[in-house]
């Protein structure tokens, strides 16, 4: 028998270190070739680390949340034959770390750069949970799909209390049903509405949540934010959208307001190239881009993602709509690649119907502008001396004052306002 040592791989793009996000194996587990061993987090995405060999795990090289250098020992596996590790003369071998809280083995899966751990590739039939609730540690994250996590949240169930009957202990929808049927959500786990509570929960900030926190903190500390809010009458563009959906929705797909906003950005940026830019504040260089790569902020189960609609300037309404939908689904399902999550030149953020009346979005560095979309409301407005009901919406946008002057920002948003209030101008190439 020999030892095969797997080192933290070079993921590319000049990355020197990554964060170990989660283990899918523990010491003593048998693993097979191509089985996912761990997930690591780069600045842009989650990456699966697969096993190149069959064997038995004998040591783990780090704890979840630990930042590890490329080339450091990630895991050691006992294999048939000589392996690739030779013990040094002083006989010191890689030391295993405590395995008490490690996640169970995940089913084999092919390596792919994604933004979250993927469900196992195969599954055995679910068995009805007959035992008591599971006593996991408070910070232990049980294996479950995003859909199961949302279902548990809707039901008010703590996943760590549910016994999983899927592959490697994964919690399934059937397990939630069994948990409810056994009456586990009683007063001991769900206090009465007016009962005093003294429980606390400590949640380690690791993985994607840590990256989001770091990026938000970095953005607010480095950029000189200022925000500008303007209301827009979107009655005409909403009427156009409804007309196009009625006429072409069945064949080309339904349009939301976002493709119109992307088009308005593209047209307005022709006159404000300083806003479609990235600022390298260390090198003191501003790069203005001819291409408009629009980041579309998207909420997922593991945090905020910003997939990128590339070359929006060359896309039709339906092309933009299809790409926005594809990227949003990829981000929410944990299948967006690193390339799809990087390279934006300006960001569009929207909370849809929950968008409120005003917000102060944080810049997506190194960009210098972010356009925030608030909800549409019907309000009485005075138009040509008459009180009429119009559909109104605010744009709450933020800019980097180191690069963008206040007057330019205001004129840029006013240009977007004019385009949306007279939507025919969105498609006039020369005015």
C-alpha positions as CSV (number, residue, x, y, z in Angstrom):
1,X,0.0,0.0,0.0
2,X,1.1,3.6,-0.7
3,X,0.0,7.1,-0.2
4,X,-1.3,9.4,-2.9
5,X,-1.2,13.1,-1.9
6,X,-3.5,15.6,-3.6
7,X,-2.3,19.1,-3.5
8,X,-4.4,22.3,-3.9
9,X,-4.5,22.6,-7.7
10,X,-3.6,25.7,-9.7
11,X,-7.1,26.9,-10.8
12,X,-5.6,29.6,-13.1
13,X,-6.1,33.3,-13.5
14,X,-3.1,34.0,-11.3
15,X,-4.9,32.7,-8.1
16,X,-2.3,32.0,-5.4
17,X,-4.7,30.9,-2.6
18,X,-8.2,29.7,-2.2
19,X,-10.6,29.1,0.7
20,X,-11.5,25.5,1.6
21,X,-15.3,25.7,1.7
22,X,-16.6,22.2,2.5
23,X,-15.3,18.6,2.7
24,X,-17.4,15.9,1.1
25,X,-15.4,13.1,2.8
26,X,-13.9,12.4,6.2
27,X,-10.9,10.4,7.4
28,X,-11.5,6.6,6.9
29,X,-13.9,7.0,4.0
30,X,-13.3,5.0,0.8
31,X,-13.3,7.1,-2.3
32,X,-13.4,6.3,-6.0
33,X,-11.9,8.1,-9.0
34,X,-13.7,11.3,-10.0
35,X,-15.5,11.5,-6.7
36,X,-15.8,15.0,-5.4
37,X,-13.6,15.4,-2.3
38,X,-14.0,19.1,-1.5
39,X,-15.3,22.4,-2.7
40,X,-12.9,25.4,-2.7
41,X,-13.8,29.0,-3.2
42,X,-11.9,31.4,-5.4
43,X,-12.7,35.1,-5.8
44,X,-15.2,34.3,-8.5
45,X,-16.7,30.9,-8.0
46,X,-16.9,27.5,-6.2
47,X,-14.8,24.8,-7.7
48,X,-15.1,21.0,-7.1
49,X,-11.9,19.1,-6.4
50,X,-12.2,15.4,-7.6
51,X,-10.2,12.4,-6.6
52,X,-7.8,11.1,-9.3
53,X,-7.5,7.7,-7.6
54,X,-9.4,5.0,-5.7
55,X,-8.5,4.5,-2.0
56,X,-9.0,5.3,1.6
57,X,-8.8,8.8,3.1
58,X,-6.1,8.9,5.7
59,X,-5.7,12.7,6.4
60,X,-7.3,16.0,5.5
61,X,-5.1,19.1,5.0
62,X,-7.4,21.9,6.3
63,X,-10.6,22.9,7.9
64,X,-13.6,24.6,6.2
65,X,-13.1,28.3,6.1
66,X,-9.3,28.0,6.0
67,X,-7.4,29.8,3.3
68,X,-4.9,27.5,1.6
69,X,-2.1,28.2,-0.8
70,X,-2.0,26.6,-4.2
71,X,0.4,23.6,-4.0
72,X,-0.3,22.9,-0.3
73,X,-1.4,19.4,0.7
74,X,-5.2,19.1,0.5
75,X,-5.7,15.4,1.2
76,X,-3.8,12.1,1.5
77,X,-5.3,8.8,0.3
78,X,-4.1,5.3,0.9
79,X,-3.9,3.5,-2.4
80,X,-2.9,0.2,-3.9
81,X,0.7,0.3,-5.1
82,X,3.4,2.9,-4.5
83,X,1.3,6.1,-4.6
84,X,3.0,9.4,-5.3
85,X,4.2,10.3,-1.8
86,X,7.5,9.2,-0.4
87,X,8.1,9.7,3.3
88,X,11.0,11.9,4.2
89,X,14.0,10.6,6.1
90,X,12.6,11.7,9.5
91,X,9.5,9.6,8.8
92,X,7.1,12.6,9.3
93,X,3.9,12.0,7.3
94,X,1.0,14.3,6.7
95,X,-1.0,14.6,10.0
96,X,-4.8,14.1,9.8
97,X,-7.0,16.8,11.2
98,X,-9.9,16.1,13.5
99,X,-12.8,14.6,11.5
100,X,-15.6,14.9,14.0
101,X,-17.6,17.5,11.9
102,X,-16.6,16.6,8.4
103,X,-19.4,16.1,5.8
104,X,-20.2,12.6,4.6
105,X,-19.1,11.2,1.2
106,X,-20.7,12.7,-1.8
107,X,-21.6,10.5,-4.8
108,X,-19.1,10.6,-7.7
109,X,-19.4,13.7,-9.9
110,X,-17.3,15.2,-12.7
111,X,-15.2,18.2,-12.0
112,X,-16.8,21.5,-13.1
113,X,-16.3,25.1,-12.0
114,X,-19.6,26.1,-10.4
115,X,-20.9,28.5,-7.7
116,X,-22.2,25.8,-5.4
117,X,-21.8,22.2,-4.6
118,X,-23.8,20.1,-7.0
119,X,-26.2,17.3,-6.1
120,X,-25.0,13.8,-6.3
121,X,-25.0,12.3,-9.8
122,X,-27.0,9.2,-8.7
123,X,-29.4,8.4,-6.0
124,X,-30.8,5.3,-4.3
125,X,-34.6,5.0,-3.5
126,X,-35.5,7.0,-0.4
127,X,-36.5,5.2,2.7
128,X,-39.0,6.5,5.2
129,X,-37.2,7.9,8.2
130,X,-38.1,5.9,11.3
131,X,-35.6,7.1,13.8
132,X,-35.6,10.2,16.0
133,X,-34.4,13.6,14.9
134,X,-30.7,14.0,14.1
135,X,-28.6,15.9,16.6
136,X,-26.1,17.6,14.3
137,X,-23.8,20.4,15.5
138,X,-25.3,23.9,15.2
139,X,-22.8,24.9,12.5
140,X,-23.0,21.7,10.6
141,X,-24.5,22.1,7.1
142,X,-26.5,19.0,6.1
143,X,-26.5,17.9,2.5
144,X,-29.6,19.1,0.7
145,X,-30.6,20.6,-2.7
146,X,-31.6,24.3,-2.9
147,X,-35.2,23.2,-3.4
148,X,-35.2,21.1,-0.3
149,X,-33.6,23.9,1.7
150,X,-36.3,26.3,0.5
151,X,-39.1,23.8,1.3
152,X,-37.7,23.4,4.8
153,X,-37.5,27.1,5.3
154,X,-41.1,27.5,4.2
155,X,-42.1,24.7,6.7
156,X,-40.1,26.2,9.5
157,X,-37.9,23.1,9.8
158,X,-34.3,23.2,10.9
159,X,-32.5,21.0,8.4
160,X,-29.9,19.9,10.9
161,X,-32.6,18.2,12.9
162,X,-33.8,16.0,10.0
163,X,-32.4,12.6,9.2
164,X,-31.4,12.3,5.5
165,X,-32.1,9.1,3.6
166,X,-30.6,10.2,0.3
167,X,-27.1,9.4,-0.9
168,X,-24.4,10.2,1.7
169,X,-27.2,11.3,4.1
170,X,-28.6,13.9,1.8
171,X,-32.0,15.3,3.1
172,X,-34.8,14.7,0.6
173,X,-38.3,16.1,0.3
174,X,-39.6,12.8,1.7
175,X,-37.5,13.2,4.8
176,X,-39.2,16.6,5.5
177,X,-42.6,14.9,5.1
178,X,-41.5,12.1,7.5
179,X,-40.2,14.6,10.0
180,X,-43.5,16.4,10.1
181,X,-45.4,13.2,10.3
182,X,-43.5,12.1,13.4
183,X,-44.5,15.3,15.1
184,X,-41.0,16.6,15.7
185,X,-41.9,20.2,15.2
186,X,-43.4,20.5,18.7
187,X,-42.9,23.0,21.4
188,X,-39.3,21.7,22.1
189,X,-38.1,22.8,18.7
190,X,-40.7,25.5,17.8
191,X,-41.3,27.7,20.8
192,X,-44.7,29.3,21.3
193,X,-45.2,32.7,19.7
194,X,-45.1,34.6,23.1
195,X,-42.6,32.3,24.9
196,X,-39.2,33.8,26.0
197,X,-36.3,32.5,23.9
198,X,-32.7,32.3,25.1
199,X,-31.3,30.2,22.2
200,X,-28.4,31.5,20.1
201,X,-26.8,30.4,16.9
202,X,-23.3,31.1,15.7
203,X,-22.8,30.9,11.9
204,X,-19.3,30.9,10.6
205,X,-18.8,33.4,7.7
206,X,-17.1,31.2,5.2
207,X,-17.3,30.3,1.5
208,X,-19.5,32.5,-0.7
209,X,-20.8,34.5,2.3
210,X,-17.3,35.5,3.2
211,X,-16.5,36.5,-0.4
212,X,-19.6,38.6,-0.5
213,X,-18.8,40.3,2.8
214,X,-15.2,41.0,1.7
215,X,-16.3,42.5,-1.6
216,X,-19.0,44.7,0.0
217,X,-16.6,45.9,2.6
218,X,-13.9,46.5,0.0
219,X,-16.2,48.4,-2.2
220,X,-17.5,50.7,0.5
221,X,-14.0,51.4,1.9
222,X,-12.2,52.0,-1.5
223,X,-14.8,53.7,-3.7
224,X,-16.3,57.2,-3.0
225,X,-19.9,56.2,-3.3
226,X,-22.7,58.6,-4.1
227,X,-26.3,57.8,-5.1
228,X,-28.8,59.5,-7.3
229,X,-32.5,58.7,-7.4
230,X,-34.9,59.6,-10.2
231,X,-38.5,58.6,-10.8
232,X,-39.5,57.4,-14.3
233,X,-42.9,57.1,-15.9
234,X,-42.8,53.6,-17.3
235,X,-46.4,53.6,-18.6
236,X,-45.5,53.7,-22.2
237,X,-42.7,51.1,-22.1
238,X,-45.0,48.8,-20.1
239,X,-47.6,49.2,-22.8
240,X,-45.1,48.3,-25.4
241,X,-43.9,45.3,-23.4
242,X,-47.4,44.0,-23.1
243,X,-48.1,44.5,-26.8
244,X,-44.9,42.7,-27.8
245,X,-45.7,39.8,-25.4
246,X,-49.2,39.5,-26.8
247,X,-47.9,39.5,-30.4
248,X,-44.7,37.5,-30.1
249,X,-44.7,35.9,-26.6
250,X,-45.8,32.5,-27.8
251,X,-43.0,32.3,-30.4
252,X,-40.1,34.4,-29.0
253,X,-40.7,34.2,-25.3
254,X,-42.1,36.7,-22.8
255,X,-40.3,39.9,-22.1
256,X,-39.8,41.4,-18.6
257,X,-38.7,45.0,-18.1
258,X,-35.1,44.0,-17.7
259,X,-34.3,43.7,-21.4
260,X,-35.7,47.2,-22.0
261,X,-33.4,48.5,-19.1
262,X,-30.4,46.8,-20.7
263,X,-31.2,48.4,-24.0
264,X,-31.6,51.8,-22.3
265,X,-28.2,51.4,-20.7
266,X,-26.6,50.5,-24.0
267,X,-28.0,53.5,-25.8
268,X,-27.4,56.0,-23.0
269,X,-23.8,54.8,-22.6
270,X,-23.0,56.0,-26.1
271,X,-23.0,59.5,-24.8
272,X,-21.4,58.7,-21.4
273,X,-18.4,56.3,-22.1
274,X,-16.8,57.3,-18.8
275,X,-19.6,55.4,-17.0
276,X,-19.0,52.2,-18.9
277,X,-15.6,51.8,-17.3
278,X,-13.4,50.0,-14.7
279,X,-11.1,51.8,-12.3
280,X,-7.9,50.1,-11.2
281,X,-7.2,52.3,-8.2
282,X,-3.9,50.6,-7.4
283,X,-2.5,51.3,-10.9
284,X,-4.5,54.6,-11.1
285,X,-5.8,53.6,-14.6
286,X,-9.4,54.0,-15.9
287,X,-10.3,51.6,-18.7
288,X,-13.3,52.7,-20.8
289,X,-14.9,49.8,-22.7
290,X,-16.6,50.0,-26.1
291,X,-18.4,46.7,-25.3
292,X,-21.2,46.8,-22.8
293,X,-21.0,43.8,-20.5
294,X,-24.0,44.1,-18.1
295,X,-23.9,42.3,-14.8
296,X,-27.3,41.3,-13.6
297,X,-27.4,40.9,-9.8
298,X,-29.1,37.6,-9.0
299,X,-30.0,36.1,-5.6
300,X,-29.2,32.5,-5.0
301,X,-29.4,30.1,-2.0
302,X,-25.7,30.8,-1.2
303,X,-25.7,34.6,-1.7
304,X,-25.7,37.3,-4.3
305,X,-24.3,36.4,-7.7
306,X,-23.7,38.7,-10.7
307,X,-23.7,36.8,-14.0
308,X,-22.8,38.8,-17.0
309,X,-24.7,39.5,-20.2
310,X,-21.8,40.0,-22.6
311,X,-22.0,42.4,-25.5
312,X,-25.4,43.7,-24.7
313,X,-24.8,46.3,-27.3
314,X,-25.2,43.6,-30.0
315,X,-28.3,42.0,-28.6
316,X,-32.0,42.4,-29.4
317,X,-34.7,42.5,-26.7
318,X,-35.4,38.8,-27.0
319,X,-31.7,37.9,-27.2
320,X,-31.1,39.9,-24.0
321,X,-34.2,38.3,-22.3
322,X,-33.1,34.8,-23.1
323,X,-29.5,35.4,-21.9
324,X,-30.7,37.0,-18.7
325,X,-33.0,34.1,-18.0
326,X,-30.3,31.5,-18.8
327,X,-27.7,33.2,-16.6
328,X,-30.1,33.7,-13.7
329,X,-31.1,30.0,-13.8
330,X,-27.5,28.9,-13.9
331,X,-26.6,31.1,-10.9
332,X,-29.6,29.9,-8.9
333,X,-28.9,26.3,-9.7
334,X,-25.2,26.5,-8.9
335,X,-24.1,25.9,-12.5
336,X,-22.7,29.3,-13.5
337,X,-19.1,29.2,-14.6
338,X,-16.3,31.6,-13.5
339,X,-16.4,33.2,-16.9
340,X,-20.1,33.8,-16.6
341,X,-19.6,35.5,-13.3
342,X,-16.8,37.9,-14.2
343,X,-16.0,40.7,-16.7
344,X,-18.9,43.1,-16.3
345,X,-18.5,46.8,-17.1
346,X,-21.7,48.0,-15.4
347,X,-24.3,46.3,-13.1
348,X,-28.1,46.3,-13.1
349,X,-29.7,45.3,-9.8
350,X,-33.4,44.7,-9.1
351,X,-35.5,43.2,-6.4
352,X,-38.5,43.0,-8.6
353,X,-41.8,43.5,-6.8
354,X,-39.9,43.8,-3.5
355,X,-37.8,46.6,-4.8
356,X,-39.1,49.3,-2.5
357,X,-39.2,52.9,-3.4
358,X,-35.5,53.7,-3.0
359,X,-32.2,51.9,-2.4
360,X,-28.5,52.7,-2.2
361,X,-26.8,49.9,-4.1
362,X,-23.1,49.1,-3.5
363,X,-20.7,49.3,-6.4
364,X,-19.5,46.1,-8.0
365,X,-15.8,47.0,-8.1
366,X,-13.9,47.7,-10.3
367,X,-17.0,49.1,-12.0
368,X,-17.8,52.8,-11.5
369,X,-21.6,52.6,-11.8
370,X,-24.5,50.4,-10.7
371,X,-28.2,51.0,-11.7
372,X,-30.8,49.9,-9.1
373,X,-34.4,49.2,-10.2
374,X,-37.2,49.8,-7.7
375,X,-40.8,48.5,-7.9
376,X,-43.4,49.8,-10.3
377,X,-46.4,51.5,-8.6
378,X,-49.5,53.2,-10.0
379,X,-49.9,56.7,-8.8
380,X,-51.9,59.8,-9.7
381,X,-49.8,62.2,-11.7
382,X,-50.5,65.6,-13.3
383,X,-50.0,65.3,-17.1
384,X,-50.9,68.4,-19.2
385,X,-53.0,69.8,-16.4
386,X,-55.0,66.6,-15.9
387,X,-54.7,64.1,-13.0
388,X,-54.1,60.7,-14.5
389,X,-53.0,57.3,-13.2
390,X,-49.5,56.4,-14.4
391,X,-47.1,53.6,-13.7
392,X,-44.1,55.1,-11.9
393,X,-40.7,53.5,-11.0
394,X,-37.6,54.9,-9.3
395,X,-34.1,54.2,-10.4
396,X,-31.7,54.3,-7.4
397,X,-28.2,54.3,-8.8
398,X,-24.7,54.6,-7.3
399,X,-21.5,55.9,-8.8
400,X,-17.8,56.1,-7.9
401,X,-17.2,59.8,-7.4
402,X,-13.5,59.3,-8.0
403,X,-14.3,58.7,-11.6
404,X,-17.8,59.9,-12.3
405,X,-18.8,63.5,-11.7
406,X,-22.2,64.3,-10.2
407,X,-23.4,66.1,-13.3
408,X,-22.4,63.3,-15.6
409,X,-24.2,60.8,-13.4
410,X,-27.4,62.9,-13.3
411,X,-27.4,63.4,-17.0
412,X,-26.8,59.7,-17.6
413,X,-29.9,58.7,-15.5
414,X,-31.9,61.5,-17.2
415,X,-30.9,60.0,-20.6
416,X,-32.2,56.6,-19.4
417,X,-35.4,58.2,-18.2
418,X,-36.0,59.9,-21.6
419,X,-35.4,56.6,-23.4
420,X,-37.8,54.6,-21.2
421,X,-40.5,57.3,-21.3
422,X,-40.3,57.5,-25.1
423,X,-39.5,53.8,-25.8
424,X,-39.4,54.2,-29.6
425,X,-36.1,56.1,-29.1
426,X,-34.6,52.8,-27.8
427,X,-34.6,51.5,-31.3
428,X,-33.6,54.7,-33.3
429,X,-30.0,54.3,-34.3
430,X,-29.4,57.9,-35.0
431,X,-31.2,60.7,-33.4
